[in-house]
């Protein structure tokens, strides 16, 4: 049983990071009914941007968020307004395939611009741990991830519930035409929603970059994690996203403990397929 | 009118068949390589088109069958010394078995969930194969034919699956199953109440697509000689197929032919810059979806009313 408590603790904290990876995908899925297949690649793009800013300004990765948040918002807004809005319609396939195209373009752009080498966002925080007595210790970075994840999820929830544009986004999501009749510019609100989702992807990308190494092709791996969490937790549910993140992270870390580190990802996928097959609407999803 | 078109169609098809059938005679090694890749991608793209264009199943997991088909021939030929073409055929069989197993899970999912479900399956296979001692982990396997194979033999095998995939889809769409598929595409609920067994039709298409994809991948890896999980189970396979079919025309038989040709030309010109060719392909695909959602062939058909291979019976 040596280290089991430590593994569970790490799994729970990692779950917070996974929740912030998934929240943007879940939001856009819920509001625009679009599976943004480029979600993971947008995360990795933010990680590379942060890497660039760290070397340019010589600051900590968390400080680069000040620049990354507005950049990612503009990118997401533009992507939705000028590209994805044009193909939204009854059919789910065209937007899915456009997002797929964007994903491949981003990956290959990053491959050319930043070489295929492994990168990570180093900072003083990387090696710090915080002892909790006994054999338990908490990596400070994981704690920061968890805190920021909570803040992002809560912040987005507050925005959608309590601001004017947030209400507009929810209205457009419930009934696009009724919202238009009430004077909501749905094209603009969709774009704002995508902007916000892309900001959460950017924050997730920087946190992931600080915690793990990343490559230009890392995006799909996180897209699958994000999608898995959305599936496990249920669509559009904030609580579900957090619970889904915890379940997936625990499945991976405990799976690695039992079957060996090579099988960490496989255990996550198997849990995911089982949930999909038994309860396609997710554990906390409605219906 | 119809008669003249029939004659033109006959002439085009005969010219294509004779031209492709005699490449090893008149062509250089390079021409043979070019048309072999064309045939292989044609078969794979035609199978993705059968799913996405006719059955409403967007699969992002075709690489599961590519990898399994390739690994089947690799294991059977290098561990058991089996005849290489028998191994290729068995690769199709194992792919069908995998598709049957997958269908237990993913046929409960719809639309986008189906798409990602197939992808997750492929990723799971990638992780499994790269951690499996029997197939030498991630370092890969060699495919050893007992007696050396000539390039022409591999070319003809590719031609058989390339032309065969077109003929198969053509025949399929003109059969009862094809009628059901088209009814289902136009209105799934109405066709179901009229007695079309939607679930069974989709399953058949999924199995057929797995069979042909597995066999085609086997031929490709016989040519490549070497297989690795990170390449064989990579999403890149499906990415290419999606782009080919979208550019050529989704839901048309000729679309994948044109798409595969465009892809092979582009990838040969930019062989040293794989990223650039993928960037360009991604860009073209997005533009096509925005301005001509039916792809090049689909738009031409709409404008000119000319179909080389019509799924409709006259």
Interface residues (C-beta under 8 A of the other chain):
Chain A: X35 X83 X86 X87 X92 X93 X94 X96 X97 X98 X100 X101 X102 X104 X105 X107 X108 X109 X111 X112 X220 X224 X227 X228 X231 X260 X262 X263 X265 X266 X269 X270 X272 X273 X276 X277 X280
Chain B: X52 X58 X104 X105 X106 X108 X109 X111 X112 X113 X115 X116 X117 X119 X120 X121 X123 X124 X127 X128 X130 X131 X235 X239 X242 X243 X246 X275 X276 X278 X279 X281 X282 X283 X285 X286 X289 X290 X293
